[in-house]
Amino acid sequence: MQRRKVIFASLGLMGAIAYSDRSQRSIGRVLKASPDESVKMLAASTAKKIDSAQYLKQLPAPKFRSGHTLPPLSRFGWTLPFETRVQLAERWGYALELTSYATSTGIAQAIADPQSVESKILSLAAANPKRYQLAVILSGELPKTPESIWLHDGQGKLVDNRQIWSPEAPSAALKAAARLRAEPLEQILKKAPIAVILNGGEYGLGVVGSSQKFWEQDPKVISARGNRDWFEYISERKAYQESFIAKAVRQAVPGRRMYVSYGADSNPHRGRYGGWNQWCFDYKYMRSISDYPSSSTYFKEFNSGWTGNMDILTEVLNSVGQQIKFGDRLSYNWVCSGWMRDKNPVFGEIDRYLGFLKCYYMAGNIGSIAGYFDFPAGGFATPFNVDSPPNWLLQIMALSRVHALFSHLESYLRQGDLLPGPTKHIWSKDTPAYEFPTQDPDVRVLARKHRQKSSWSIVAWAASGNPRQATVNIPQLGRVDVLARPTGSVYTAKLIANKAKLTWVDR
């Protein structure tokens, strides 16, 4: 019973964004039934197991606002089956993913074979680029020469007897790294336009916590660093090296919707513990290498989940706070509600994932990369029982539902500001908390104020899972009563006769 409730919460049975057309009359009847009845009806319509594409096709897709300008969603991880990718692009707000990593050799081979999945995808994107917005993941390749790209000790030997990328790698090598990413993009553009470019990072320079002991052995690095703090020095060097890649990508694809780079964010643990800056780069340098700030936020990955003293939303607002401080009000982020870890399931409840995502969008997220970091048993193409879809698919659908909801609230994102709230962030005292406290620490309320009119948008999330009422005071708007739900409750508000008038948009 509980499993079914979670599943149908993830389907987003919300009047504001669910719909059915003539080809979906049976699904329309499902939506009017109770959750348990809906499972039975849907299961009865498909006696055998189905795959992810079939599952997506027979469900009512979310209804996006016509003409919205939010960028398409994207994915990171092992590639999905062709039919599933097409379904996600046609009806669920996702870009059409091309392949895992784009290399010159791989793209050339794919293009040479008109029957390859990649060739079919490029044909779709070329024929209808608005419907099939292409997403490309950059290769993480680096050049292997010249020898000066590696760290060397005072005797000229490789540090630790292995090839470790140097902060002082020569510009010729950085230009070569940029070409390794730009060339596949140029090949692709000959066949179809590119909308979204993802740089998964995690190549080249490491962070202070893991690599300082190696850098200290290279006299050239020590001389270049001078008296600078290691965090300052390595952040500047990382941003400098990435600037070659960012420039090459931007020049190669000037018509893109966006280019985002992993790690181009304010660290979510900033100020939480001593030494937090040993495991990241300084945002004041990194912000230039990505079209938008791009954080990674995964359920119970260096956080305590939906609640606790290191909860996931507090992390998000820590990053958002400094990004706003630099004038970066919007972001495009890597998200995941968990995956199998050492054969153990670590998944956040899908209903609460919906609520968390609504809070993230209220904080300025305009789209996300749906990550999943374990290869499912049997792969992503394995059929499943209709009443037990895999968690990775539920996560993809949940993100789509929230993206569609906020396509109707886009003006609050692009023409509004996240309100700071009355307190400072619990970890970073130089930025506001960017939320409004309630009597319950597990009830989270965020709000945005439209810059051009007296209008607000508000989200109330019951992070611990139990729906409850909450009251907050919002500047200019005044006292408002909201219902915090596990799935989040989103409202718009106006002042009418000096009284707050709320409209519940995802009821």
C-alpha positions in Angstrom: 0.0 0.0 0.0 2.7 2.5 1.0 4.7 1.6 -2.1 1.7 2.5 -4.3 1.1 5.8 -2.6 4.7 6.8 -3.2 4.5 5.8 -6.8 1.4 7.8 -7.5 2.7 10.8 -5.7 5.6 10.6 -8.2 3.2 10.6 -11.1 2.2 14.1 -10.2 -1.6 13.7 -10.0 -1.9 17.4 -9.8 -4.7 19.2 -11.6 -2.5 22.1 -12.4 -0.2 20.2 -14.7 -1.8 16.8 -15.5 -3.9 16.4 -18.6 -5.2 13.9 -21.0 -6.2 14.1 -24.7 -8.3 12.0 -26.9 -5.6 9.5 -27.4 -5.3 9.1 -23.6 -8.9 8.6 -22.6 -8.1 5.4 -20.6 -5.4 7.3 -18.7 -7.9 10.1 -18.1 -10.2 7.6 -16.4 -7.2 6.4 -14.3 -6.6 10.0 -13.1 -10.1 10.2 -11.7 -9.8 7.0 -9.7 -8.2 6.6 -6.3 -4.5 5.7 -6.2 -5.1 2.0 -5.5 -7.8 1.8 -8.2 -5.5 3.6 -10.6 -2.8 1.0 -10.2 -5.2 -1.8 -10.9 -6.7 -0.1 -14.0 -3.3 0.7 -15.4 -2.0 -2.8 -14.6 -5.1 -4.4 -16.2 -4.5 -2.4 -19.4 -1.0 -4.1 -19.8 -1.0 -7.7 -18.9 2.7 -8.2 -19.5 5.8 -6.3 -18.4 6.6 -3.0 -20.2 9.7 -1.0 -20.8 10.3 2.6 -19.8 9.3 4.1 -23.2 6.0 2.2 -23.1 5.4 3.3 -19.6 6.0 7.0 -20.4 3.9 6.8 -23.5 0.7 5.7 -21.8 0.9 8.1 -18.9 -0.4 11.7 -19.1 2.6 13.9 -19.6 2.9 17.2 -17.7 1.4 20.3 -19.4 4.0 23.0 -20.1 3.0 26.6 -20.7 3.0 27.3 -24.4 5.8 29.6 -25.3 7.8 29.2 -22.1 11.6 29.8 -22.3 12.8 27.5 -19.6 15.7 25.4 -21.0 15.1 21.7 -21.5 15.9 19.2 -18.8 18.8 16.9 -19.4 20.4 13.7 -18.0 23.8 12.4 -16.9 24.7 8.8 -16.5 24.5 5.7 -18.7 22.5 6.5 -21.8 18.8 5.4 -22.0 17.2 3.3 -24.7 16.5 5.2 -27.9 12.7 5.0 -27.6 12.9 6.3 -24.0 15.0 9.3 -25.0 12.5 10.1 -27.7 9.6 9.9 -25.3 11.3 12.2 -22.8 12.0 14.7 -25.6 8.6 14.7 -27.1 6.4 14.9 -24.0 8.4 15.3 -20.8 10.4 18.5 -21.3 13.9 16.8 -21.8 16.5 17.5 -24.3 17.2 14.6 -26.6 20.4 13.0 -25.3 22.9 12.0 -28.0 25.4 9.7 -26.3 27.4 9.3 -23.1 30.5 11.2 -24.0 31.1 13.0 -27.3 34.5 12.2 -28.8 35.7 13.0 -32.3 36.2 9.3 -33.1 32.9 8.2 -31.6 30.9 10.9 -33.3 32.6 10.2 -36.7 31.9 6.5 -36.4 28.3 7.1 -35.5 27.7 9.5 -38.3 29.2 7.1 -40.8 26.6 4.5 -39.9 23.1 5.8 -40.8 21.6 3.0 -38.7 23.3 4.0 -35.5 21.2 5.3 -32.7 23.2 8.6 -32.8 22.5 9.1 -36.5 18.8 8.5 -35.9 18.9 11.1 -33.0 20.7 13.6 -35.2 18.2 13.1 -37.9 15.3 13.9 -35.5 17.1 17.0 -34.2 17.8 18.2 -37.7 14.2 17.7 -38.8 12.6 19.3 -35.8 15.0 21.1 -33.5 12.3 22.7 -31.4 10.8 19.4 -30.5 14.1 17.5 -30.3 16.5 19.8 -28.6 19.8 18.1 -28.6 21.9 17.5 -25.5 25.6 16.7 -25.7 28.0 15.6 -22.9 31.5 16.7 -23.4 34.4 14.2 -23.3 36.7 14.4 -20.3 39.8 13.7 -22.5 43.0 15.5 -21.9 46.2 15.6 -24.0 49.1 13.3 -23.0 51.9 15.7 -24.2 54.0 17.7 -23.6 55.7 16.3 -20.6 55.3 19.6 -18.8 51.6 19.0 -18.3 52.5 16.6 -15.4 53.9 17.4 -12.0 57.6 16.8 -11.5 59.8 16.9 -8.4 63.1 18.7 -7.9 65.0 15.9 -9.7 62.7 16.1 -12.8 60.9 12.8 -12.0 57.2 12.4 -12.1 55.7 13.1 -8.7 54.5 9.8 -7.0 55.7 8.0 -10.1 52.5 8.8 -12.0 51.0 11.3 -14.3 49.3 14.0 -12.3 48.0 17.1 -14.0 49.9 20.3 -13.1 48.3 23.7 -12.1 51.0 25.2 -14.4 50.2 23.1 -17.5 51.3 25.1 -20.6 48.7 27.0 -22.6 49.4 24.7 -25.6 48.1 21.8 -23.7 45.0 23.7 -22.5 44.2 24.7 -26.1 44.6 21.0 -27.1 42.1 20.0 -24.3 39.7 22.6 -25.6 40.0 21.2 -29.1 39.2 17.7 -27.8 35.8 19.1 -26.8 35.1 21.6 -29.6 35.9 19.2 -32.5 33.0 16.7 -31.7 30.6 19.7 -31.3 31.6 21.0 -34.7 31.1 17.5 -36.2 27.6 17.3 -34.6 26.7 20.8 -35.8 27.1 19.7 -39.4 24.2 17.4 -38.9 22.0 19.1 -36.3 21.8 22.1 -33.9 22.8 21.7 -30.3 20.8 23.0 -27.4 22.4 21.9 -24.2 26.1 21.1 -23.5 27.1 19.5 -20.3 30.6 19.4 -18.9 30.8 16.6 -16.3 34.2 17.8 -15.1 36.3 15.7 -12.7 39.4 15.8 -14.9 42.6 17.7 -14.7 43.2 19.6 -11.5 42.1 18.1 -8.2 41.2 20.0 -5.0 43.4 21.0 -2.2 42.4 18.2 0.2 43.4 15.5 -2.2 46.2 17.1 -4.2 48.2 19.6 -2.1 50.7 16.9 -1.1 51.6 16.4 -4.7 51.7 20.1 -5.7 54.1 20.8 -2.9 56.7 18.5 -4.5 56.9 20.5 -7.8 59.2 23.5 -7.6 57.5 25.2 -10.6 54.2 25.1 -8.8 55.7 26.3 -5.5 57.3 29.3 -7.3 54.1 30.2 -9.2 52.0 30.0 -6.1 54.1 32.5 -4.2 52.6 33.6 -0.9 49.0 32.9 -2.0 46.8 30.6 0.0 46.5 27.2 -1.7 42.7 27.6 -2.0 43.1 30.9 -3.7 45.9 29.8 -6.0 44.3 26.5 -7.1 40.9 28.1 -7.7 42.4 30.7 -9.9 44.4 28.0 -11.8 41.4 25.7 -12.2 39.2 28.6 -13.6 42.1 29.6 -15.9 42.4 26.2 -17.3 38.7 25.7 -17.7 38.4 29.1 -19.4 40.1 27.6 -22.5 37.4 24.9 -22.7 34.6 27.3 -22.0 35.7 29.7 -24.7 36.1 27.0 -27.3 32.7 25.5 -26.5 31.0 28.9 -26.6 32.7 29.8 -29.9 31.8 26.4 -31.4 28.1 26.6 -30.5 27.0 30.2 -30.3 23.4 29.3 -30.8 23.2 26.9 -27.7 20.5 27.2 -25.1 23.2 26.7 -22.4 26.6 25.4 -21.5 27.0 24.3 -17.9 30.1 23.0 -16.1 30.1 20.7 -13.1 31.6 22.4 -10.1 30.8 26.0 -11.2 29.0 26.7 -8.0 29.4 28.0 -4.5 30.2 25.0 -2.3 27.0 23.9 -0.4 29.2 23.1 2.7 30.6 26.6 2.8 31.1 27.5 6.5 29.6 24.2 7.8 32.9 22.9 9.1 36.6 23.9 9.2 38.4 23.0 6.1 35.3 23.0 3.8 37.4 24.9 1.2 39.8 22.0 0.9 37.2 20.1 -1.3 36.0 22.7 -3.8 37.1 25.7 -5.8 36.3 29.4 -5.1 33.1 30.5 -6.8 34.4 34.0 -7.5 36.7 32.4 -10.1 34.6 29.4 -11.2 31.4 31.4 -12.0 32.9 32.6 -15.3 33.4 29.1 -16.8 29.7 28.2 -17.0 26.6 29.9 -18.5 24.8 29.3 -15.2 25.9 28.3 -11.7 25.6 24.5 -11.6 25.6 22.6 -8.2 25.4 18.9 -7.6 22.8 18.0 -5.0 22.1 14.3 -4.3 20.0 12.6 -1.6 22.2 11.6 1.3 25.4 12.3 -0.6 27.3 14.4 2.1 23.9 15.4 3.6 21.4 14.0 6.0 18.6 13.8 3.4 15.3 15.7 3.6 15.7 16.5 7.3 18.4 16.6 10.0 21.3 19.0 10.9 22.8 18.7 7.4 19.7 18.6 5.3 19.7 18.9 1.5 17.7 22.1 1.2 20.0 23.9 3.7 22.9 22.9 1.5 21.1 24.3 -1.6 20.3 27.6 0.1 23.9 27.9 1.2 25.1 27.7 -2.4 22.3 29.9 -3.7 23.1 32.6 -1.1 26.6 33.2 -2.3 25.6 32.9 -5.9 23.0 35.7 -5.4 25.7 37.7 -3.6 27.6 37.7 -6.9 24.5 38.6 -8.9 23.7 35.2 -10.2 20.0 34.7 -9.4 19.3 31.7 -11.6 20.9 28.3 -11.9 20.8 24.9 -13.7 21.7 22.0 -11.4 22.6 18.3 -11.1 20.0 16.5 -9.0 19.3 13.0 -7.9 17.0 11.4 -5.2 19.4 8.5 -4.6 20.7 5.3 -6.2 21.8 1.8 -5.2 25.1 1.9 -3.2 27.0 -1.3 -2.6 23.8 -3.2 -3.3 21.9 -1.1 -0.7 19.0 1.1 -1.8 19.5 4.7 -0.7 16.5 6.5 -2.2 14.6 9.5 -1.0 10.8 9.3 -1.1 9.5 10.4 -4.4 6.8 12.6 -2.9 9.3 14.5 -0.8 11.6 14.7 -3.8 8.9 16.6 -5.6 8.6 19.0 -2.6 12.4 19.5 -2.5 12.5 20.2 -6.3 9.7 22.8 -5.9 11.8 24.5 -3.2 14.9 24.4 -5.5 12.9 26.0 -8.4 11.6 28.7 -6.0 15.3 29.3 -5.1 16.1 30.1 -8.8 16.6 26.7 -10.5 15.4 27.0 -14.1 16.2 23.4 -15.0 18.2 20.4 -14.0 20.3 17.4 -15.0 18.7 14.2 -13.8 21.6 12.1 -12.5 21.6 8.5 -11.6 24.9 6.8 -10.6 24.3 3.1 -10.5 23.8 0.8 -13.5 20.5 -1.0 -12.8 20.4 -4.8 -12.8 19.8 -5.8 -16.4 20.2 -2.2 -17.6 17.9 0.6 -18.3 16.1 -1.3 -21.0 14.9 -4.1 -18.6 11.1 -4.4 -18.6 9.2 -4.1 -15.3 5.8 -4.6 -13.8 3.6 -1.6 -14.5 2.8 -1.1 -10.8 6.5 -1.1 -9.9 8.5 1.2 -12.1 12.2 1.6 -11.4 13.2 4.5 -9.1 15.4 6.1 -11.7 12.4 6.5 -13.9 10.2 8.0 -11.1 13.0 10.5 -10.5 13.0 11.6 -14.1 9.2 12.0 -14.1 9.2 13.9 -10.9 11.7 16.5 -12.2 9.6 16.8 -15.4 6.4 17.5 -13.4 8.1 20.3 -11.4 9.7 21.8 -14.5 6.3 21.9 -16.1 4.7 23.6 -13.1 7.3 26.3 -13.0 7.0 26.9 -16.8 3.7 28.5 -15.7 5.5 30.5 -13.1 8.5 31.5 -15.2 8.0 35.2 -14.8 8.6 34.8 -11.0 11.9 33.2 -11.8 13.2 35.5 -14.5 11.6 38.7 -13.2 11.5 38.0 -9.5 13.9 37.7 -6.6 14.2 35.1 -3.9 13.3 36.9 -0.6 16.1 36.7 2.0 14.0 36.0 5.1 14.6 37.4 8.6 17.7 35.4 9.6 21.2 34.6 8.4 22.1 31.2 7.0 23.0 28.7 9.7 26.5 28.0 8.3 27.3 31.1 6.2 26.7 34.2 8.3 27.5 36.5 5.5 24.4 35.6 3.5 20.7 35.4 4.4 18.9 32.1 5.1 16.6 32.8 2.1 13.6 31.1 3.8 11.0 32.0 6.3 11.1 30.2 9.6 8.0 28.4 11.1 7.4 26.9 14.4 8.5 23.6 12.9 12.1 23.2 11.7 10.9 20.6 9.1 8.4 22.9 7.5 10.3 25.0 4.9 8.8 28.1 3.3 10.5 30.0 0.5 9.1 33.0 -1.4 9.9 35.2 -4.4 8.8 38.8 -5.1 8.0 39.8 -8.6 10.1 42.9 -9.5 7.6 44.5 -11.8 4.3 44.1 -9.8 3.0 43.5 -6.3 2.9 39.7 -6.7 4.6 36.8 -4.9 5.2 33.1 -5.3 5.5 30.9 -2.3 6.3 27.2 -1.6 5.6 25.3 1.6 7.3 21.9 2.1 6.7 19.4 4.8 10.2 17.9 4.6 9.5 15.2 7.3 6.5 13.9 5.4 3.5 14.9 7.4 1.2 17.6 6.0 0.5 20.5 8.3 -0.5 24.1 8.4 2.1 26.9 8.7 2.0 30.7 9.1 4.8 33.0 8.0 5.1 36.8 7.7 6.4 38.0 4.3 7.6 41.6 3.9 4.9 43.8 2.2 2.6 40.9 1.8 2.0 40.3 5.5 0.9 37.2 7.4 -0.1 34.2 5.2 -1.3 30.7 6.1 -0.2 27.9 3.9 -0.4 24.1 3.9 3.0 22.4 3.9 2.8 19.0 2.1 5.5 16.3 1.4 5.0 17.1 -2.3 5.2 20.9 -1.6 2.4 23.4 -2.0 3.0 26.3 -4.4 1.0 29.5 -4.2 0.9 32.8 -5.9 -0.2 35.8 -3.9 -1.4 39.4 -4.4 -2.4 42.2 -2.1 -6.1 43.0 -2.5 -7.5 45.7 -0.2 -4.4 45.4 1.9 -5.0 41.8 2.5 -3.0 38.8 1.1 -4.9 36.8 -1.4 -3.4 33.4 -2.1 -4.0 31.1 -5.1 -2.9 27.5 -4.7 -1.5 26.6 -8.1 -0.6 22.9 -7.7 -3.6 21.8 -5.6 
